[in-house]
Amino acid sequence: MRIEQHAPDYVKCISPYVPGKPVAELAREMGLDEARVIKLASNENPLGPSPFARQVITASLRELARYPDGNGFALKQALVRKFGLSADQLVLGNGSNELLDIFTRAFVPAGSSGVYSQHAFAVYPLALQAVGARGIEVPARFFSHDLAATGDALAADTRIIYIANPNNPTGTFLPGSLIEAFLRLVPEHVLVVLDEAYSEYLQPELRYDSFAWVRRFPNLVVTRTFSKIYGLGGLRVGYAVADPAVADLANRMREPFNVNSLALAAAEAALDDVAFVERSYATNRSGMAQLVAGFNALNLEYIPSAGNFITVRVGDAMAVNQALLRQGVIVRPVANYGLPDWLRVTVGLETENKRFLAALAAALKG
């Protein structure tokens, strides 16, 4: 018997996560000028990284022969100062994606189950499958998490619940009051992972203090990332806030030096660049309005979004996507999320949004 046949069945059944198509790859495939390709597929910040982060990255290059601080002391202290946390509540990850995997491995035994919503981030079922756990998908309500149905779906062996707020790829948002009320009902032995990768894009009136909840609900973990509004997707750094005992177990599961030196330094600097975050927020708000106006002009249905992306119904999404690719525009088909007629589009710069809308109009004409 060949060696790969000895792998567990739950591993052999995993369908790998498929990221957005890189610009260079599309340019090669279509024979396009790489400089003319725009990518609105991966929810990246179109402004790039914070200037503070750029400066510290350059200054840190001379130390690349050294291993990073395995405990991320300086970044943790920056988070402590900014959010009023304690260092023993923090877990750093190679992006928040790794943190989802770490907490799943730490708290979900093989043979148990985890719960997540239909149309939620594809990594949740993948993380469960990787540990030999069973995924329980709860039907969405208006493309969003149905918390009442989520509570009803818990099984005797459920050990984890994943909630994305705002949700990716639909952009839907749950008010903090609903989540807080839900947390009161969750059994204390079930971990709740609140994935807030896009929280910095929320309008001020929608924001809530999930970190404060962690002290009241020891089974709550909040994950955030520097990949989105902070513009550090290429460096891969995220953080989780948890009860100290929960964080301790997760830190035991981390790979040594899981966050690299440049990522640690850049994230620490980016936290202090308030002006850049505000500019990124404003750019996203105006770009979102531009896309919504464009969809309305084209009579297209879309899902109102609280993130830095928006999902739009285009009919034959695969055909429309191919037509966009031929024009050098990369967006994200979401058929794998149970949305075969829809495309997810990252909010770009004004010129990028304008070009996408023109390419979309041409693609819809056929």
N, C-alpha and C positions, 0 to 999 in steps of 0.2 A: 504493500500500500504506500502510495506517495506521501511525502511529508505533509503537504497541504491538506490532505484528506483527514489528518489527525486534528486539525483545528476544530474548536467547538462549532456546532451547527449555527449558534447564534452569531458567531463571527463571520462565518461563510455567507450568511444571509444579508450582511450589511451592504447597503448601496452607498458608496462614498459620497460625501458632500461635494457638490459641484459649484465652484466659485464662479463669479462673473468672468466673462471672457476678457483676457488682457488686451490692451490696445495693440501691442506688437503682433500678437497672434492674429487678430482680425486683419491688420494691415498685410500680413503675409498671405493669408487665405484669399483675400479679395483683391490683392494687388493695389492697395491704396497707399497714399502718402500718410505715413504714421502721424505726421503733424496735423493732418486734417481730420483724424478720427477723434470723436468725443465719447467719453465713457460716462454713462449715467446709470450704471448697473449695480454698484456696490455700496451705495449710501456713504460715499466719502465726502469730505469737506472740499468744495471746489476752490476754496481759498488756500488750500495746502496747510502746512503746519504753522503754528504760532511762531512769529519772529523770535520770541524768547527761546523757544525750543531749537530753532535753527542755530542760534548763537551758541547755545550750550553744547549742541551736537558737535559743532566744529571744535570747540575747546576740549571736548572729551576724546577726540580721535587719538590723541597721543597716548591714552591709557588703554588702548584696545588689547594690548598684550596681557593685561591683568584680568582676572576673573571679576565679574560684578559682585557687588555686595549681595550675598545670598539671602539676607534678611530684608533688603530694601529699606534700610533704616531711614535714610534722608527722605525718600518719597513718603514713607509712612508718617514721618513727622510733619511733612507738609500737609498731608491729608488730615492729621490730627488737628493741626492749627486751623485749617480751613473749615472743617465740619464739626469741631468739638468732639471728636472721637477719642478713644484710647487705642494705643498701638496694638494691644492684644485682641482687638476686634477685627484686625485687618488681615486679609490674605491677598497677595499679589499674584497675578497670572499673566501668562503669555497671551494677552487679550482676554476679554471676559469669556470667550469661547472655552479656553482652557479651564476657567473657574467652574463653568457648568459641568465639565467632565470631572474635575476634582471632587466637587461636592457629591456628584452622583456615585463615584467610586467609593467615597468615604462613607456614605450613608444608605446605599441601596444594595442589599445583598442579591446575589443571583437567585432567581426564582420568585422574587417579590415583584412589586409593580410601581409604576409612576404615572401621574396624570398630567395631561397637557391638552390644550385646546386645538380643535381643527383650525387650520390656517395659521398656526403658530410656528415659531422658528424651527427649522428642520433639524437642528442639532439636538433638541430635546429627545425625540425618539431614538436618534443615533446613540446618544449617551446611554440611554437605558439598554438598548440592544447590545452595546459593547460590554456591559457587565452581566448579560444574561437575564435581564429583568424584562418584564412585560409592560408594554405601553398601553395606556387606556386613553383613547382620544375622545374628548367631549365635543359634541357638535357645537359649532359657533353660533352666536346670536348676533345677527346684523354684522357678521364678519369679525366679531370680537369675542372675548372670553365670556362665557356664561358662568358666573361664579356659583349661582344656585345649583346648576347642573353639575358643576365641578364637585361641589360638596357631596351631591348625591352619588357621584361616580366612584367615590373612594371605596376601595375594597379592604378586606381585613388585612391583606398583605401590602397595602399601599404605604410607601415610605417617603415619597417625594411628590411635590406639585410644582409645576413650572408656570409662572405667569409673566408674560412680557408686557410692559407698560411704558411707553406706547408699544403696540405689537408690530412685529415684523413678520410678514410683508404687507399687512393691511393698513398699518398706521393708526389703528383704532386705539382709543384711550379710555381707561376706567377711572372715574373720580377716586381720589384717595379715600374718601369716606366709605366707599363700597369695599375697597380692599381691606381697610381696617376692620370693618364689620365682619368680613369673611375670616380674617385671621383669628377672631375671637372664637370661631366655630371649629377651627381645624384642630384635630387631636394633637396633643403635644408631642407624640412620637412621630408625626409626619413633618418632614422638612418642607418649608415653602421657599422656593427660590424666586425672588422678584427681580426679573431681568430689566434693568433700567438703562439700556445702552443709549437710548435717545432722550433721556430725561431733560438734558440741558436745552433741548429744542422746545420744551413746553412753554406755552404762554404763562406769564406770571400768575394769573388767576387760577391756573390749573395745577400749580405746583403744590406739593405736600412734603412733609418731612418723614420719609420712610426710615431714615437712620434712627430717629427717635423711637420708632416702633420696635427696633431690635432689642432694646432694653426691656420692653414689656412682653415681647414674644420671643423667647429663646430659640424657637424652632424656625425663625425667619432669617433668611440670608438675602441681602441686597447686592446685586452685581452691577457694576458700571464699567465703562471703557474710556480710553483715551483715543480710540480709533475714529470717533465720529466728529463731534464739534471741535475737539482739540486737534484734529487733523493728523494723528499719528498712526494711521492704520498700518503703514509699512513697518513700524517698529514693534507692534503687538504688545500692548500693555493694558491691563485692566486691574480692577481691585474689587474685593468683596468686603462687605461689612457684616459681621455676625457676632453672636454671643461668644465671649472668649473661649468657652469650652468647645463650642462648635468650630471656631476658627482654629483652635489648637489641633483638632483632629484633621481638618483640611490641610493645615500646614505640614502635617506629617506625610500627607500624600503628594505634596508638591515635589517635582523634580528639583534637584539642587541647581541653583543658578537659572531658574526657569525664566527670569526676565533679564534681558541683556543690559549692559552698561549704558548704551546710548538711550535705550528706552527709559530706564530709570531716571537718567538726568533730564531727558526731554520732557517727561511727564511732570517731574517736579517743577521745571521752569514753566510749563504750559499752565499749570494750576494758577500761577501768579499773573498770567496775561489776561486780565479781566477785559481789557479793551478789545482784544482779539475775539474773545468769546462773544462779546456783545455785537461785534461786527459780523461774526459768523451767523449769529441768531438773526440779525436784521437782514442779511443777505438771503437767508433761508425763507424768511417771511415774505419778502418781496418776490423771490423766485417762485414760491408756492402759489402766490396770487397770480403770477404770470401764467403758470401751467394750468391752474383752474380756469382762468379766463380763456385760455386756448382750448381746453376740453369743452367748455360751454359753447364756444364758437363752432366746434366740430360736432356738437350734439352727442358727446360721449359721456357715458356714466362713469363716475369715479367714486372712490371711497374717501371721504374727508379724512385727512391725515394730521396727526400731531407730531410726526417725525420730520425727517429731512428727505422724504420720498413720498410718492403718491402712486396708488395703484388704479389703473384705468382699464375699462372694458373696451376691447377693440374688435371683438368677433373672433375671427380666425387668428389667434394670437401668434401662432408659430409662423404663419405666412407673413403677417405684418412685421414680426421680428426679423425675418429674413430680408424683407424689403428694407428695413431700417439698417441692417448690417451692410447691405450693398451700398447704402449711402454713407457709410462710415459712422453710424450712430449705434452705440451699444447700450441696450436697456436689459431688463431682466424678465424673461418669461417665468411665470409662476404656476405652471401646470402641476408641478410636483407638490404644490401646496393645496391642491384641489381647486385651482382657479384657472382652468384651461383657456378661458376667453380673455384673460387679463394680462397686462404687462405692468411691472413695477418700474417706476422711473425715479431716479435720484434727482433732487433739485440741484441744478447747476448754476453757473453764472448766467447773467441775462442773455449774453450772446449764445451760450450753449442751449439754454431753454428755447430761444427763438429758433435756432437751427433744428432742434429736435421737433418742435411743433410743425415746422415746414416739412420736415422729412416724414413725419407722421401723416400729415394731410396727403402727401404724395403716395405714401404706402397704402392708405385707405382707398385711394382711387384705383389702385391696382396697375 
